[in-house]
């Protein structure tokens, strides 16, 4: 099987500076909104990496002025890895829109009340 020529043509849209927000989070929110209202499957799915290469599919639950919010069990392998190495890289891939967003940074736990409310 020759895999060299299997490639989707991503040339339906253009990206120009004039169409972009001045800062990343408002641009992300704009694109996320477009992905949610398109045919994108799981538009909030993201991947996290902690310590050594290790990824999981997570679902975004909020975007605010502090960044991206997701929830996970603290005792899971992922939760333990994030506690030991509190950094993550997230990738959102929306092939239907010919877009992807990558973000990385420090991970912080939400306050206990917010976590409890979500899991309740």
N, C-alpha and C positions, 0 to 999 in steps of 0.2 A: 504494500500500500504506500503510495507516494503522498505525503502530507504537505509537501512544499507549496503546492498551488491551492490549498484549501485556505481561503481568506475572504472574509466579508469586505466588500468595498464600502468604506466609511467616508463618503464624499458628498453626502446629501446636504450637510450643513457647513457653515463657516463659523469661525470664532475670530472676532476682531476686538481690539482694545475698546473701541467705541461702544460695543455691546456689553461690556463687563462693568460690574460695580467696582468701586475704588478699594474695597476690602473684601476678603474671602468669604466671610460668613453670609453677608447679604447675597452674594453671588450664588453661594451654595443653596440658600433658601429659595432663591428664584428657580434654580434648576431642579431642586427637589420637588417644588410645587408642580413644575412642568412634568416631571417623571410620574408623580402621583396621578396627574390628570391624563396621562398617556396610557399606552398599553403595556408599560413597563411592568414586568413581573417582579414582585417584592422590591419596590423602589426604596425601601428603608433598610435593605440588607447591607451589612458591612462586615468587614473582616478585621479582626484584631490580631496583633502579633506582640508577644511579650517575651523578653529574654532572647532565647534562641528562636529560630524560625518555627512558628507555631500559629496556625490560624484557625479561626472558627467563624461561622456565620452568626452574626448578631443582628438584631433589629433596632434601628434608631427609634427612640421614643420622644426625643425633644431636641431642639436646637435653640440655644439661648446665648446671651452675651458672654458666657463662660466657655461655650463650646458645644460639644455633642454629648447627649445623655443616652446611656443604655443601661440595662439591668442584667445582672447575672448572679448566680449563686456564689457566695463568697467561698464556699467549701469545695466547689468544683475545681477541676484541673485548671481551667481558665482563670477562675477567681484566685486560686493560690498563686498562679504564675503572675497575675497582675499585682498581687500583694508583694511578691518578691521583687518584681521589676515593673514599677508603676509607669510604664510607657506603652503606647499602642500606636499602630499604624492602621488606618481605616481606608478601605477602598470601596467606593460606590461605583457600580458599573451599570450604565443604562444604555445597552446597545440600541434600543429602539430610538433613542435620541442622539445616538452617536456621541455619547459623553461619558466621561468618568471623572471622579473627583478622588483625590488622595489627600489625606490629612494625617499628621502624626504629632504626638505630643505627650505630655504627662497626664496620667490618669489619677483622678481623685475620687474617693468615695463621697456619695451624697450623704446628707445627714440621715440619721436613723429613721426619723419620721417620714421622710420622702420615700425611702426604701420600703418601709413597712406599709405605707399607703399603696404603693404599686403592687406589692406581693399580696396584699389583702384583696 
